[in-house]
Amino acid sequence: MSKARKTEFRPDDYVVYPAHGVGQIISIEQQEVAGLTLELFVISFEKDKMTLRVPTNKATEIGMRSLSSPDVISRAMTTLRGKARVKRAMWSRRAQEYEQKINSGDLIAIAEVVRDLHRSDDQREQSYSERQLYEAALERLTREVAAASGGDEVQAARQVDEVLISRAA
């Protein structure tokens, strides 16, 4: 391991961890594992009441990134306004693709899932698994929008909801 420290993340930064969404780096600590000293990011996911330790030298390799820029967020909102693209593949295959997009940590991909699974009041009911995927994607999207804008999640959820409703009109 090289001692060259090129960590782009610092304590108190909000980051996006692909499999869990938005978390906050609490600290950077040293820990000895199997005789090796590792430097770890300690990331707290307040909503999930979870703490994650990620080796600093693996952070970017696993897809950990800083919050999206306002430009990326506006592109995600534009994606939400688009027409839903529902492939005619079997649900199990589509569900797998949606799950991969949600866990990719890519805000645009998450917005695509929200767009494709969103149902307005006059459309048919969603199945349980459809609703689970939709809610997971919506939560990831609103958390990142809220964290990036410095606002609260309720305000971000309202903003996303307005975009989805304006699309239906």
C-alpha positions as CSV (number, residue, x, y, z in Angstrom):
1,M,0.0,0.0,0.0
2,S,1.3,3.4,-0.9
3,K,1.3,6.2,1.7
4,A,0.3,8.7,-1.0
5,R,-3.0,10.0,0.4
6,K,-5.3,11.2,-2.3
7,T,-8.5,10.9,-0.4
8,E,-11.1,13.2,-2.0
9,F,-13.5,12.6,0.9
10,R,-13.3,14.2,4.3
11,P,-15.2,13.8,7.6
12,D,-18.6,15.5,7.6
13,D,-18.9,15.0,3.7
14,Y,-22.0,13.5,2.4
15,V,-21.3,10.6,0.0
16,V,-23.2,8.1,-2.1
17,Y,-22.4,4.5,-1.5
18,P,-23.9,2.5,-4.4
19,A,-25.7,-0.2,-2.4
20,H,-27.0,2.0,0.4
21,G,-27.5,5.5,-0.9
22,V,-26.6,8.8,0.8
23,G,-24.5,8.6,4.0
24,Q,-22.2,11.0,5.9
25,I,-18.6,10.3,6.7
26,I,-18.2,10.5,10.4
27,S,-14.5,9.9,10.6
28,I,-11.4,8.3,9.1
29,E,-9.9,5.7,11.3
30,Q,-7.0,3.3,11.4
31,Q,-7.8,-0.4,12.2
32,E,-5.6,-3.4,12.3
33,V,-7.1,-6.4,10.4
34,A,-5.1,-9.7,10.0
35,G,-1.8,-7.9,10.8
36,L,-2.4,-5.1,8.3
37,T,-3.2,-1.6,9.2
38,L,-6.1,-0.3,7.2
39,E,-7.4,3.3,6.9
40,L,-11.2,3.3,6.8
41,F,-13.9,5.7,6.1
42,V,-16.6,5.4,8.8
43,I,-19.9,6.2,7.1
44,S,-23.2,6.7,8.9
45,F,-26.5,6.1,7.2
46,E,-28.8,7.9,9.7
47,K,-32.1,6.8,8.2
48,D,-31.1,3.1,8.2
49,K,-29.4,3.3,11.6
50,M,-26.3,1.7,10.0
51,T,-22.6,2.4,10.1
52,L,-20.3,1.2,7.4
53,R,-16.5,1.0,7.3
54,V,-14.9,1.3,3.8
55,P,-11.2,1.0,3.2
56,T,-10.0,4.4,1.8
57,N,-8.0,2.8,-1.0
58,K,-11.1,0.9,-2.2
59,A,-13.7,3.7,-2.0
60,T,-13.7,4.9,-5.6
61,E,-13.1,1.4,-6.9
62,I,-16.4,0.2,-5.4
63,G,-18.2,3.3,-6.7
64,M,-18.4,5.5,-3.7
65,R,-18.8,9.1,-4.9
66,S,-19.6,12.6,-3.7
67,L,-23.1,14.0,-4.1
68,S,-24.3,14.9,-7.6
69,S,-23.8,18.3,-9.0
70,P,-26.8,20.6,-9.6
71,D,-26.3,19.8,-13.3
72,V,-26.7,16.1,-12.8
73,I,-29.8,16.6,-10.6
74,S,-31.4,18.7,-13.3
75,R,-30.6,16.0,-15.8
76,A,-32.3,13.5,-13.5
77,M,-35.4,15.7,-13.2
78,T,-35.4,15.9,-17.0
79,T,-35.3,12.1,-17.1
80,L,-38.3,12.0,-14.8
81,R,-40.3,14.1,-17.2
82,G,-39.7,11.7,-20.0
83,K,-42.1,9.0,-21.2
84,A,-41.9,5.8,-19.3
85,R,-40.1,3.1,-21.1
86,V,-41.4,-0.3,-20.1
87,K,-39.9,-3.2,-21.9
88,R,-42.1,-6.1,-22.7
89,A,-39.7,-8.6,-21.1
90,M,-40.7,-10.8,-18.3
91,W,-41.2,-9.0,-14.9
92,S,-38.4,-11.0,-13.3
93,R,-35.9,-9.8,-15.9
94,R,-37.1,-6.2,-15.6
95,A,-37.0,-6.3,-11.8
96,Q,-33.4,-7.5,-12.0
97,E,-32.5,-4.6,-14.3
98,Y,-34.3,-2.1,-12.0
99,E,-32.5,-3.5,-9.0
100,Q,-29.1,-3.2,-10.7
101,K,-29.9,0.4,-11.7
102,I,-30.9,1.3,-8.1
103,N,-27.7,-0.3,-6.7
104,S,-25.5,1.3,-9.3
105,G,-25.6,4.6,-7.4
106,D,-26.1,6.5,-10.7
107,L,-28.7,9.2,-10.1
108,I,-29.8,9.2,-13.7
109,A,-30.3,5.4,-13.7
110,I,-32.3,5.7,-10.4
111,A,-34.4,8.5,-12.0
112,E,-35.2,6.1,-14.9
113,V,-36.5,3.5,-12.5
114,V,-38.7,6.0,-10.8
115,R,-40.0,7.3,-14.2
116,D,-40.7,3.7,-15.5
117,L,-42.4,2.5,-12.3
118,H,-44.4,5.6,-11.4
119,R,-48.2,5.1,-11.6
120,S,-50.6,8.0,-11.6
121,D,-53.9,7.5,-9.8
122,D,-55.9,6.5,-12.9
123,Q,-53.4,3.7,-13.9
124,R,-53.6,0.1,-12.7
125,E,-52.3,-0.9,-9.3
126,Q,-48.7,-1.9,-8.8
127,S,-47.7,-5.4,-7.7
128,Y,-46.0,-5.6,-4.3
129,S,-42.5,-6.1,-5.9
130,E,-43.1,-3.2,-8.3
131,R,-44.0,-1.0,-5.4
132,Q,-41.0,-2.1,-3.4
133,L,-38.6,-1.2,-6.2
134,Y,-40.4,2.1,-6.9
135,E,-40.2,3.1,-3.3
136,A,-36.5,2.1,-3.0
137,A,-35.6,4.2,-6.1
138,L,-37.8,7.1,-5.0
139,E,-36.1,7.2,-1.6
140,R,-32.6,7.1,-3.0
141,L,-33.5,9.9,-5.5
142,T,-35.1,12.1,-2.9
143,R,-32.3,11.6,-0.3
144,E,-29.7,12.6,-2.8
145,V,-31.6,15.6,-4.1
146,A,-32.2,16.7,-0.4
147,A,-28.6,16.2,0.6
148,A,-27.2,18.0,-2.5
149,S,-29.5,21.0,-2.2
150,G,-29.1,21.2,1.5
151,G,-32.8,21.1,2.0
152,D,-34.9,18.5,3.8
153,E,-36.3,15.2,2.4
154,V,-39.9,16.4,2.5
155,Q,-39.1,19.3,0.3
156,A,-37.1,17.1,-2.1
157,A,-39.9,14.6,-2.2
158,R,-42.4,17.4,-3.1
159,Q,-40.1,18.6,-5.8
160,V,-39.8,15.1,-7.4
161,D,-43.6,14.6,-7.0
162,E,-44.3,17.8,-8.8
163,V,-42.1,16.7,-11.7
164,L,-43.9,13.3,-11.9
165,I,-47.3,14.9,-11.7
166,S,-46.5,17.6,-14.4
167,R,-45.5,14.7,-16.7
168,A,-48.9,13.0,-16.3
169,A,-50.7,16.3,-17.1
